[in-house]
Amino acid sequence: MPATAHEHDRTNPSADWWRQAVVYQVYPRSFADSNADGIGDIAGVTSRVDYLARLGVDAVWLSPFYPSALADGGYDVDDYRNVDPRLGTLEDFDAMVAALHGAGIKVIADIVPNHTSDRHEWFREALASPRGSAARERYIFRDGLGENGELPPNGWTSIFGGPAWERVTEPDGAPGQWYFHLFAKEQPDLNWDNPEVHEDFLTTLRFWSDRGVDGFRVDVAHGLKKDMDAVHDDLETIHRADLFSLGEHPLWDRDEVHSVYAEWRKVFNEYTPPRTAVAEAWVHADRRARYASPEGLGQAFNFDLLQADFDAEQYRAIIAKNLAEAAATGTSSTWVFSNHDVVRHATRYGLPKGSGRSGHGADGKDWLLDGGDPAEVDAQLGLRRAKAATALMLALPGSAYLYQGEELGLQEVGRIREKDRQDPTYFRNRGVEVGRDGCRVPLPWDAAPAEGSSYGFGGDGAHLPQPAWFADYAVNLQEADSASTLAFYRKALGLRRELQGEERLVWAQTEDDDVLAFERPGGWRVITNFGPAPIALPEGEVLLASAELDGGKLPGDTTVWIRVTS
């Protein structure tokens, strides 16, 4: 157990490990299955610690591993201070933390403060209690409109489609109040105006910190505080841009939310080194800094590169802006291309031009909705660009977030049978959203496993079926190939450690609009050719190239790291 209640020693360099860390996101149910039930588990993560250490990551971020009915892939939490029995036990969790720490890898836990599941003991108590009870005050319950309360309190809709209100049956069997859910109906929103909610989450933060967790990724960090009495009753009004930019939206990014994170920061600073946190906050760019302040969570995701086209001008503007924001606020920026919610970037970059980050094109076409045909993806181009983008990202100041499988060059699984799908967005927004299952298919570890063992993921199938072409991306094949995507990631992460000094870069002049170049302290020069035509390379020692170089030329869609000798 760590020492607690000690003042944060800000001269301790270990306190700043997160500023330039490479964080690897593990989606536990799809990483490695240790007991042949088709579901990845905590012991499965432990079994692959050596793999993670050889990859060269600094931390592992675990997506939710709590008891859950999986109405939303584990983000519907039954108990915040336990492990889902299908994934293991608290003892398994402790063993995993010890193994990761023994390999020099930090542990970041996903925490979900906006809502619980409808199976959480608090919500069950609320359903068994009358109107106005203390149990219901932990959530957002309201009387309905209409003569008998048969209409929802307002017309707000869920992120996952359909109404954001669900009516309950009262303990006496009569139709009753309505509760609010921003996401699935199985995810009732908590009332963050209730002091009991505040105290319970402080207890949860200490519970996991005392078990050795080094930091937290905060889900929907911008959604806790709400103005449920707002008069905005229609989508056209509620999505006005000025409501977002001014902090006046009734549901998102309200100024009051930062009082929550000021409380959390006090808890984080009870530990030595202090616990870290990163906000998942989809907010107006000008308002991101408050989440990342030293008095708050300390860091916030920026998804700007994730949403950008593979384009030099867009990349340069995004990088410059986010580094300036980080410098002004004293935090470090975050960089990410793939995660559990978006189409893998090796596929995005291989889609026809204009398809965007999720397969949506300017003409309304959507690759996933149109069937997710692999033949429509230029997988070779997509992987080439993905490696170039990742090489550029890993050379930037700040922390880099990788998603499991991207180090293998995995493509999105676009075609999944309806009976195998799990994501509620597919079922609630049928015909509008396909869902996120395609990036959550379990990893392939072995190209030629024993029958039924799911390409080495586990001994008896996988909870989301793996396509046959996954075998071509298997870890054991790539470990034997010095030119594999896995070998490239390992080399890049090894070299990156030499870059972890001053958090600054200097832009270099280029004569081609398709070329982006910058320098880092120590004579490092990073050049990305976003265009199709090769360009001349400057003199120097080539340390890393995302694709094979053509003599003294840098091919298109390629990044190179050079150590300039003078």
N, C-alpha and C positions, 0 to 999 in steps of 0.2 A: 504494500500500500504506500502511496506517495505521502510525503510530508505535506500537511495542509496548514492553512491559516498563517502562512508566511508572506511577508510583503514581497511583491515582485521586485527582483533585482534587475533593473533595466540595463545594468552594465554586463550582465551575463549573456554571452553570445548565443548560448543554447536557447535563450528565450526568443530569438529571431529566426529559428530554423525554418519557419514557414515562408519567409519572405521570397526565397528563390527555390522552394521545394518543387520536386516533381511528384505529383500525387496521382496514384493509380486507382481509378474507381472500380471496385468489385461489386457486381450485382450478384449477391451470394447465391441465389437460387439457380444461377446460370454459369457459375464459375467452375466448381468441381464437386462431384457427388461422392461422398465417402462410404455410403451404406446402401447403394444400389436401389434407391427408391425413386430415381428419376429427378430428384430435386437436389440442387447444390446445397451445401451446408457449411457450418463453421469448421468442422473437422476437415472438410475438403479444402478450405482456405489454408488451414495449417499445413496440410500435406503439400501445398505448392509454395511454401515460403521460400524454398531454395530457388525456385523459378523466379519469383519476384525479386529476390536479392541479386540474382545474376542479370536480371533485366536492368537493375540499377535505379530503382525508384526510391524516393525518400519517405513516402508515406502511402498508406492504403486507406482509401475512403470506402467504408462499407455502406451500401444502400441498406434500407431498413431490414433488420433481422429479427424484429420483435414478433410476438404472437399476433397473428393476423388471419383474417378470412380470405385475404388476397383479392378483395374487391377492387383494389388499385395497386396491385403488385407489391404489397407490403406497406404502402403509405396509408393504409387504414389500420391503425395501431390499437390492439386490445389492451396491451400492458407495456408501458414505457420502460419498465425496469426488469425485463425478463427477455429470454430468447425463445423464439418459436420452437416448440418441441420437435417440429419436422426438421429444424435446422440444428438442433443440439440443445445444450444446457449452458447454464452460467459457468460451469466448470470447463466446458469446451471453449467458451469465450475466453476465459482466463488463460487457458493453455495457448490459444491462438495469439493473444496479446503478448504472452511471454515469448513465443516463438518469433513473432515479428520484431519485438524489441531486441531479442537476441541477435537478429540479423541486421540491426541498426535501422529498422523501419518503424516509423510512427504510425499511430492508429487514429483515424478520424471516423466518428460515428455520425450517421445521419439522424437528425432529430426533427420531429414533425409537430410543431406547436400550434398550427392553425386549427387542427381538427383531431378528434380521436376516431376510432371505429364505433359502429353502433353496437358492438359487443363489449366495449369498455365498461367496467363496473360502474363508473359514474353515469354513463348513459342509460344503462339498465335501471339504475336507481331513479334516474329522472323519469323514465317511462312509468315506473311504479309509484311515482309521487304526484301530488295534485298540482294544479296551476299555482304559480307564485311560490312554490317550495324552494328551499335552498338548493336542492338537487338540480332543479331546472334552471336555476340562476347560473349554473356553471356553463350552460349552453345558451343558444339564442332561440328561445321559444317565443312565439307571438300568437295572439288570437287571430283567427281568419276574418276576412271580410264577408259580406253578404248577410242575409237574414239569420242564417244559422252557422255562420263562420265557415261556410263551405268553400270559400274562395281564398287563395293564398294571400298573405298580407300585402304583397306587391307583385309586380310582373318580372322580377329579376330572374335571370336564367343561370343555370350551372355552367361551369367551364366545360363539363363533359356533355353538355346538351340537356335540354329539357328544363323544367322548373327548378329553381334553387330552394324550393320549399317542399316539405313532406309532412302530410298530416298524420297525427298519431291517434291511437285509440286510448282513451282515458282508462284509469284503473277500474272504473265502474262499467266499462264496455261501451261508453258513448263516444261518438266522434269528437275529437278534441282539438288541441292546439296544433300549430305547425312549427317545425324546427327548420333552421336554415342550414344549407350545405352548399358551399361554393363548388364542391367537386361531386363525387357520387353520393347518392342518398345514404350509403353506408358510412359516410364520413361527415358526421355532424360537426359544425363549427363550434369551437369553444368561445366562451364569452371572456375576452381579455380585459373587461372592466371589473371582473370578479377577483378579489385578492387571493382567494383560494386557488385559482388557476395559476397565478403568479408563483405562489409558494410551492405548489406541487412540481412545477418545472424546475425551480431552483433545487429541489430535492433530487430530481432526475439528473440534472447536470452534475451534482456532487456524487451521485451513485455511480455513474460511469467514469467520472474523473478519478474516483477512489479506486476503480478497477484498472486504472492505467490508461484510459483513453486520453489521447494527447490533444484532441480538438473535436470540433463539431461542424458539420455542414447543416445549415439551417434551412429547411424546406419552406417555401412560400414565405420568406422572411418579411415580405412587404404586405402581408395580408391579415395580420393579427387584429389590429385595431379597426373598428368599423363604426360608421354612423348609420345605424339601422333606422333612424328616423328621417333620413334624407328623403326629399320629395321626388327625386329622380325615379320615375316609374317606367321608363321605356329605354330600350337599348340605344336608340339614337342619341338621347340625352346623356346616358350614363357613360358613353364612350367618347364624349367630347374631349379633344386633346388637351384643352386647358385644365381640365379637372386633374389630369395626370401630372402636368408640368407644374402646377401650383400646389400640389399636395391636398387638393380639395375633393378628390374622388371619395365616394362614400365607403368603398371597399378596399382600395389599394393605396399603399404608400402614404398613409396619413402620418402627420408629424408626431402624433402621440406614440407611435410604435417604438420610437427610439428610447422612450422611458423604460420599456421592457428590456432592451439590450444594455442599457446602463446598469440595470440590476444584474444582468447576466455577467457583465464585465467584472463586477465586484466579486462574483463567485470565481470566475476564471483566474483572477489575480490572487486568490487564496492559495494557489498552487505554485510550486517552483519546479520547473519553469511554468509560467502562466499557461493555461489552456487556451488554445486558439479557436477561432471560428471564422467561417466564411458564409456570407449570406447569398442564398438564391433569391435575388430580388430583381424581377423584371420591371424596372422603373425607368423613368426619364433619365437620360444620361447625366443631367445636371444635378440629380438628386441621389445618385449612387454613393457619393462620398460620405454621406452621413452614416450609412450602414458600415462603411469601412473605417470609421474613425477609431482612434485609440480608446476612446471612451465608450465605444460600442462593440461591434463584433470584430473589428480590426481588419477585415477584408471582405470584399464582395465580388461575386462573379461578374465579369463582363462577357457578354455573349456576342460582342460585335463581330469578331472574326468568324464565329460560327454562322452568323447570318449573312456574311459577305460573299460576293462572288469571288472566284479566283482571279483577282484583278489587282495590279500593282498600285493603282491610284487609291482604290478603296483600302487596301492593306496599309499603305503609308499613312493615310489620314486617321485610320482607326488606331494604329500603334502610337502615333504622335500624340493624339488626344488623350489616350488612356495613360500613357507615361507621364504626361503633364498633370493629369488629375492625381495620379499616385504621388508625384513629387509634392504637389500642393497640399496634400492631406497627410503625408507621412506614412502612407500605407505602401503596399506593393501591388502591382496589377496582377490580374489572373488571365490566363489564356487557355482557350478550350475550343476544340473542333467537334468532338463527339461526346455523347453521354447516353444515358438510358432513355431519353425522351425524344431523340431526333434521329433522322436517317444518318447512318454512318457516313463519314465524310469521304471515304474511298468510293462510295456510290454516288453521293451528291455531286462530286466533281466529275463524274463520268456520265451524268445525265445531260440531255440536250440543253443547249444554252437557254437561260431564262427559267430553268426549272426550280431555282431557288433552294433554300436549305432543307425543305421537306418534300420536294418533288412537285411543288406547285409552280406552274409556268405563268407567264404574263397573260397568255391566252386562255387561262383557266384550266388547262390540262394539269393532271396530277398523275405522276407515274404510278404511285401506289394505288390510287382509286381506279386507274385504268388497267389494273391487273398485276403491276409490279413485275413485268416481263424482264428477265435478266438480259434478253437479247437487245433491249433498248438501252442498256447501260454499256458504255465503253469502259469496261472494267480496267483495262490496261492504262488508259488515260487517267481514269479516276484515281487509281493507286499511285501513278506517277505524280499527279498533282497533290495527292494527300501526303506523300512522303516529302515533297518539296515544301508544302505548307508546314508540316510538323518540324522539319529541319529549321525553317525560319523561326517558328515559335520557340523552339528549344534554345535558340540563341538570344532570345529577348530577355531583358531584365524582368524579374517578377516570377511568379509561380506558374507552373504548367500542369494542366490536368489532362490525364490520359484516360481513355475508357477501355475496359477490358476487351481484348481482341483486336484493337486497332494496331497493336504491335505485330499482328499477324497479317495485316492488310485485309481483314475480313470485310466482305461486302454485306450490305443489307439483304435480309431474306424478304423479298417482296411478295412472294407467293406462299400464303399459309391458309390451310383449309379453315372454313368457318368453325368447324367442330373443335379445332385445335386452338383457336384464338382465346386470349385471356383478358386483353385490355378493355376496360369498360368504355373507353371512348369509341371503340368500334361498334359496340352494341347500342350505346345511347345516341350516337351520331351516325347511324347507318347511312351510307351513301354520301356522307360529308367527310368523315374521318375513317381511316383504316386502322389507326392505333399504332402503338409503339412496340408491338411484339417482335417486329422484324429485326430490331437491334438488340433484343434480349434473348435470342436463341443461344443455348448453351455452347460453350467453347469446344472446339475440336483439339484434343490433345494427342490423339494417335490416329494415323491415317488408315491403319489396317488392324483394328481391334478385334478382340474375340466377338463372336456373334452376339448382338444385342447390347453391346456396351457403349454405344453412342459416341464413337470416335474418341474413346478414352475419357469422356466426361464422367461416366459412371457405369456400373455393371449391369444396368437393366433399363435402357431407354432414357429419354429426356423429356421433361415436362413440356417443352416446345420442340417439335420434331426438327432435326437437323437435315438439311438437304444433302444429297450425295456429293455435291461439289464442295462441301465443307472439308472433305478429306484432303483436298489439294492445299488447304491452308493449315494443316495440322502442325502442332508444335514439334513433334518428333521429326517431321520432314524438314522443317525450317532450321532446326538445331544442327542438322547435318549439312546445311547449305550456307556457305559463307557469303553468298550473294542474296540471301533471303531478306524479307522485310524485318523479321525478328532480329537478324544479325545487324541490320541497319539501325534499328532502335537501340540495341545494346551499345553499339559503337557511339551513337549520338549522345546517349545518356552518360556514358563514360567520359566523353570529351567535355560535356556540359559542366562537369564538376570543376574543370579548370577555368570556366567562365564566371563562377560564382564569387565575384568580387564586387566592384563598384556597380551600383544599379543605374547605369547610364549608358547611352549610346550616342554616336555622332553619325548623322546622315552623310553619305558620300554622294557626290555629284555623279549623275549618269547621263549619257547622251540619248538614251532610248527610254521612252515613256513606259515600256513594258518591263523595265528592269528596276528593281529596288535593291539598294545597297546601304549597309551601315557598318560602322566599326565599333568594336568593344575594346575596353582597356586590355593591354597586353599584346597589341598587334593583330587582333583578330578582325578579319573582314568577312562579312556575310553578304552574299550576292544571290538574289533570286531572279531568274529570267522567266517572267510570266508569259512571254510571247512565244511564237512558234520558231523564230529564226535563231540560230546559234549566235553567241556574241563572244568576243575575245575575253580571255581571262587575264587578270593582272598577274604579275610575277609573285611568287610566294609558295609556301608549302601547303599543298592541298590536304586538309585534315579530314574532311567529310564531304561527300557528294551524294545527293539523293538519287542520282541516276548516273549511268556510265558517262564519263566525259569523252569528248571527241578531240583528243590531243589538247591543244591550247584553247579549245572552244568550250563554252558553256551552252549545252543544248537548251531548247525551250522547255518550260515546265520543270525546271530543275533548280535546286538550291545547292550552293557550295560554301563551305567554311574554309577560309584561307588564313594562314598565319603569315603576315607580311614581314619580310626580313629587310631591315634597312641598316 
